[in-house]
C-alpha cells in the first residue's frame, strides 16, 4: 500500500495522550438526548441490546431500543427468533420519529430484516453506526445468509465496525494483520461503505498493543491502545459501536469518536466482572 494513504501517526508527540484525553472529555461533556439502538436480545446480558443500553447509560445517553430478534445462547447460539420484518420496519420508524441524535445497529438475523431496518430508517440524516455481527463470540451463526447480503445495510451507515473475521468475510480479503485490515477497509470503501473501523482485538500477540484501523474521509488511521489482560470479555464489540454512536451523535468526527470510545472501553475492560461464568464489562 502506498504510504501516502496512511495518515501520519497523531500519537507520536509527547503531548498526544493529553490531547486525546481532552478530546474524549470534550465529547463526553456534550449533551445528548437519545440514541436509538437496534439489535438482538442476548438473555445473558453480556452482549446485544442489554450491553448497548448499559453502555449508552454509562455515557450519559438515553437509549431507545428496537429488537431485531430474540436469541437463546449458552455455550453457543441455540436459537434465533427473528421479528416479523414489517413490524420491525415499523418499530424502527416509530423510534426514528422521536429524533434520536444517532443510531446504532447490531445483530440482524438475515437480509430481510436488514432491509426492514433500512426501510425504517427512511430519511434519517443523523449518524448511523453498524456493527456487522455475523456470529456469537462463543460460536454459532447469528446472521443467516451470505455476508455480502449485509452490504446494503453497511452502505446506509456512517461508520461500520467489523472485527477481523467480519472484515474478512465482508471484503473477501484475508485479515490477519494490520496491513491486511487496511486493505479490507479500502476494499469495503470500494463497495460503497462510507467509513470503516476494523477492530484489532483478534490480531497480534497477547503481549502486543491492540491496533485498530480506521478509514474515514479517505484517510487511514492506525489507533494503538493497550491490550487489557484478564481473559475474554463478552460484548466489547457491541459496547464500542454504541459508544461510537453516542460520540458521533454529539458531533465528534469519526477519528475523535474512535479515540473517545476506545478510551472508555479500555477502562470498562479493566473493570470487568464475572457474571454467570462469563466476563462482562464493568
C-alpha positions in Angstrom: 0.0 0.0 0.0 1.2 3.5 -0.8 2.5 5.2 2.3 0.6 8.4 1.3 -2.6 6.6 2.0 -1.7 6.3 5.7 -2.2 9.4 7.8 0.9 10.3 9.9 0.5 8.9 13.4 -1.2 11.5 15.5 0.1 9.8 18.7 3.8 10.5 18.0 4.3 13.6 20.1 4.8 13.6 23.9 1.5 15.5 24.4 -0.6 13.3 22.2 -2.0 11.3 25.1 -3.2 14.5 26.8 -4.8 15.8 23.6 -6.6 12.5 23.2 -8.0 12.7 26.7 -9.0 16.3 26.3 -10.9 15.4 23.1 -12.6 12.5 24.8 -13.7 14.7 27.7 -15.0 17.3 25.4 -17.2 14.7 23.7 -18.3 13.2 27.0 -19.3 16.6 28.4 -21.6 17.3 25.5 -25.3 16.8 25.9 -27.2 14.0 24.0 -30.9 13.5 24.1 -31.1 9.9 22.9 -29.5 7.2 20.8 -31.6 4.5 19.0 -30.2 1.0 19.5 -31.3 -1.7 17.1 -30.2 -5.3 17.6 -30.8 -8.7 19.1 -31.6 -9.7 22.6 -29.0 -11.8 24.3 -30.7 -13.1 27.5 -27.3 -13.4 29.3 -27.0 -9.6 29.1 -23.3 -9.6 28.3 -23.8 -8.6 24.7 -26.6 -7.4 22.4 -29.3 -4.9 23.5 -28.7 -5.2 27.2 -25.0 -4.3 26.8 -25.9 -1.5 24.4 -28.3 0.0 26.9 -25.8 -0.2 29.7 -23.2 1.5 27.5 -25.4 4.3 26.4 -26.4 5.0 30.0 -22.8 4.9 31.2 -22.0 7.6 28.7 -25.0 9.8 29.7 -27.2 9.0 26.7 -30.9 7.9 26.9 -31.4 4.7 24.9 -34.3 4.0 22.6 -34.5 0.3 21.8 -35.8 -1.9 18.9 -35.2 -5.6 18.9 -34.5 -7.4 15.7 -34.6 -10.9 17.1 -34.7 -12.9 20.4 -31.9 -15.4 20.9 -31.1 -18.2 23.2 -27.3 -18.5 23.9 -25.3 -20.7 26.2 -22.0 -22.2 25.1 -23.1 -21.2 21.6 -26.2 -20.0 19.8 -29.1 -22.4 20.5 -32.0 -20.4 18.8 -32.6 -17.2 16.9 -36.2 -15.9 16.6 -36.4 -13.1 14.1 -39.1 -10.5 14.4 -41.7 -10.0 11.7 -40.0 -7.8 9.1 -42.9 -5.4 8.6 -43.3 -5.0 12.4 -39.5 -4.4 12.7 -39.6 -1.7 10.0 -42.5 0.0 11.7 -40.8 -0.2 15.1 -37.6 1.5 13.8 -39.8 4.1 12.0 -41.6 5.0 15.2 -38.4 5.4 17.2 -36.7 7.4 14.4 -39.7 9.8 14.7 -38.5 10.6 18.2 -35.5 12.2 16.6 -32.5 10.4 18.2 -29.2 12.0 17.8 -27.7 8.8 16.4 -28.5 5.2 15.6 -26.5 2.0 16.5 -27.4 -1.2 14.6 -26.1 -4.5 15.8 -27.3 -8.0 15.1 -29.8 -8.5 12.3 -30.7 -12.1 11.7 -31.0 -12.1 7.9 -31.1 -9.9 4.8 -34.9 -9.5 5.0 -34.6 -7.9 8.5 -31.6 -5.8 7.3 -33.8 -4.4 4.6 -36.6 -3.8 7.1 -34.2 -1.7 9.2 -33.1 0.3 6.2 -36.8 0.9 5.4 -37.5 2.0 9.0 -34.6 4.5 9.0 -36.1 6.3 6.0 -34.6 9.7 5.5 -32.9 9.8 9.0 -30.0 12.1 8.5 -28.0 11.6 11.7 -25.0 9.3 12.2 -25.6 5.5 11.9 -23.1 3.0 13.3 -23.4 -0.6 12.1 -21.7 -3.4 14.0 -22.0 -6.3 11.4 -22.5 -9.2 13.8 -22.1 -12.4 11.9 -21.6 -14.9 14.8 -21.5 -15.1 18.5 -18.2 -14.8 20.2 -19.0 -18.2 21.8 -19.7 -19.8 18.5 -22.7 -20.1 16.3 -24.2 -18.0 13.4 -26.3 -15.0 14.3 -26.7 -13.8 10.7 -28.3 -16.4 8.4 -27.1 -15.8 4.9 -24.0 -14.8 2.9 -22.0 -11.9 4.5 -22.4 -9.9 1.3 -26.1 -9.7 1.9 -25.3 -7.2 4.7 -23.7 -4.7 2.3 -26.9 -2.7 1.6 -27.1 -2.0 5.4 -23.4 -1.2 5.6 -23.8 1.3 2.7 -26.5 3.0 4.8 -24.1 3.5 7.7 -21.9 6.5 8.7 -19.4 4.0 10.2 -19.1 0.2 10.2 -17.2 -1.6 12.9 -16.2 -5.2 11.8 -13.8 -7.3 13.8 -11.1 -9.1 11.8 -13.2 -12.2 10.9 -16.2 -10.0 9.9 -13.9 -7.7 7.8 -12.5 -10.7 6.0 -16.0 -12.2 5.3 -17.4 -8.9 4.1 -14.4 -7.8 2.0 -13.4 -11.2 0.7 -9.8 -10.4 1.7 -7.7 -12.1 4.3 -7.3 -10.1 7.6 -4.5 -11.5 9.7 -2.5 -8.3 10.5 -2.8 -4.5 10.4 -1.8 -4.2 6.8 -4.5 -6.6 5.7 -7.0 -4.9 7.9 -6.2 -1.7 6.0 -6.6 -3.4 2.7 -10.0 -4.8 3.8 -11.1 -1.4 4.8 -10.2 0.1 1.4 -12.0 -2.9 -0.2 -15.2 -2.1 1.7 -14.9 1.5 0.8 -14.7 0.5 -2.8 -18.0 -1.3 -2.3 -19.7 1.9 -1.1 -19.1 1.8 2.6 -18.5 5.4 3.9 -16.2 4.7 6.8 -14.8 1.5 8.4 -13.2 0.7 11.8 -11.6 -2.7 11.7 -11.1 -3.8 15.3 -7.7 -5.3 16.0 -8.5 -7.2 19.2 -8.1 -10.6 17.5 -4.9 -9.6 15.7 -1.4 -9.6 17.0 0.1 -11.4 20.0 -1.2 -11.1 23.6 1.9 -9.1 24.6 1.3 -6.5 21.9 -0.9 -3.5 21.9 -4.2 -3.7 20.0 -4.2 -1.7 16.8 -7.5 -0.7 15.3 -7.6 0.5 11.7 -9.9 3.4 10.9 -10.6 4.5 7.3 -12.7 7.7 7.2 -12.7 10.7 4.8 -10.3 8.8 2.6 -7.6 8.8 5.3 -6.3 5.7 7.1 -5.6 6.0 10.8 -4.0 3.3 12.9 -5.1 3.6 16.5 -2.9 1.7 19.0 -4.0 1.1 22.6 -3.1 -1.2 25.5 -4.3 -4.7 25.5 -6.1 -5.3 28.8 -5.2 -8.6 30.4 -7.7 -10.9 32.2 -9.3 -13.1 29.6 -12.1 -12.7 27.0 -14.9 -10.3 27.9 -18.3 -10.5 26.2 -19.9 -7.6 24.4 -16.9 -5.5 23.7 -17.8 -5.0 20.0 -21.4 -4.1 20.9 -20.2 -1.6 23.5 -17.7 0.0 21.3 -20.2 0.5 18.5 -22.7 2.0 20.9 -20.1 4.3 22.3 -19.1 5.4 18.8 -22.8 6.3 18.1 -23.0 8.3 21.2 -19.9 10.4 20.4 -20.9 10.8 16.7 -24.3 12.0 17.9 -22.5 14.6 19.9 -20.8 15.9 16.8 -17.4 14.2 17.0 -15.5 13.3 13.9 -15.1 9.5 13.3 -11.4 9.8 14.5 -12.3 11.7 17.7 -15.2 9.4 18.3 -13.0 6.3 17.9 -10.4 7.7 20.3 -13.0 8.6 22.9 -14.9 5.4 22.6 -11.8 3.3 22.8 -10.6 5.1 25.9 -13.9 4.5 27.6 -13.9 0.8 26.6 -10.4 0.3 27.9 -11.5 1.5 31.3 -14.6 -0.7 31.2 -12.4 -3.7 30.3 -10.1 -3.1 33.2 -13.1 -3.2 35.5 -14.7 -6.4 34.0 -16.5 -8.7 36.4 -17.6 -12.4 36.4 -21.3 -12.9 35.8 -22.7 -16.5 35.4 -19.4 -17.9 34.3 -18.7 -15.1 31.8 -16.6 -12.0 31.9 -18.8 -8.8 31.4 -17.7 -5.2 31.1 -17.6 -3.3 34.3 
